[in-house]
């Protein structure tokens, strides 16, 4: 069974930085796109950043220039470095991955809270 386990959330002041990590475990043949989504109270879940297996990246306009997504394929891990954090970045951040275990399936982490105080 595949699991995604996130870490690195917390409370930070505006202008500060956090780094989130997400490690995939289980029987994995290949991981395709990995990404981070977030959901703030009363809002829909939205894409923050994504990275393909060959390193192509995609960012939400609201985080471009502040967030950087990366991955370590040997460790089945994806990261997002979040700099210049703003109160509007406050949300639960979810890791997502499309993983081939026999067939390609979409997996989600349990979520990690990021709170940015003003």
N, C-alpha and C positions, 0 to 999 in steps of 0.2 A: 504494500500500500504506500502510495506517495504522500508525503507531507511537506508542506512549506512552513518553515518556522522563522518568524520575524523577530528582530531585536533592534534596540537603539532608540526607541521613542522616549519621550519625556517632556519636561517643562523647560522652556528656554525664554530668555528675554528677546524682545524685538531686536533684530540686527545680529543675533547669535547664529550658531550653526549646530546642526545635528547630522549624524550619519546613520542611516538605516541599513540593516543587512537582512537578507532572506536566504536561507539555505534549504535546498530541496534534498529530500532523502527518500530511500526506497529503491525499488527496482526500476531503473531509468535507463532507457536506451539512448534517448537524445532529448535535449531541451531546446525547443525552438525559441520563440519570443518570450522574454521575461519583462515584467513591468511593475510599476507602482501606480496604484489608484488611491484616491482619498475620498472620504465622505464626511462632510461637515453636518452638524445637526440641522435637520429640515431641508437638506439639499440632496440631490442625486449623487451617486458615486461618479467620479470623473477620473479620466486618465491624467496622470501626472507626467510620467515618462515611460518609455519602452525602449528595449534594445534587442536586436535580433541576434541569432547565433553567430553571425559574422561581424557584429559590432555596429551595425547601423542604428542610429538613435532617433527618437521622436519625442518632443517635449510639448506640453501645454504652453500656450503663449504666456500664461501668468507666471510661469517658473523659468522661462528661458533666460539664460545669463546668470541665474542664481543656483539652480540645481544641476547636478551632473550625475547621470546614471552610468554604471559600469558593471561588468560581470567577470567572474572567474570561472571559466568553464571546467577547469580541473576540480573545483570545489563545488560545482553546481550552485553557485551563490551569485546573487545580484545585490548591488549596493545602490544607494542614492545619497550623495553628499548634498546637503541642503544648507546653503549660505544665505546671509542677509534675510533671515526669516522675518516674516511679517505676521501680525495677528490674524490676518485672513488665511494664513497657511494652517491654522488650527483645524485639525480633523483627525479622524482615524485613518491611518494609512494601511493599505492592503497590498500585499505582494500577489502577483499573478504570474502564472507560467503555463505555457502550452507544452505538455510533456508527452513524449512517445514512449509508451510502456508496452505496446502491442498494437495500440491504436492511439491516435493523438487525442488527448483530453485536456481540458482547461481546469487548472487547479488554483485555489485561493488559500492564502494564509489566514490566520485568525484575526489579524489586525493589530496595530500598535498605535497608541494615542500619542499625538504630537500637539502640544499646547504652547502657543507663543503669546507671552504676556506683553502688554504695551507699556 
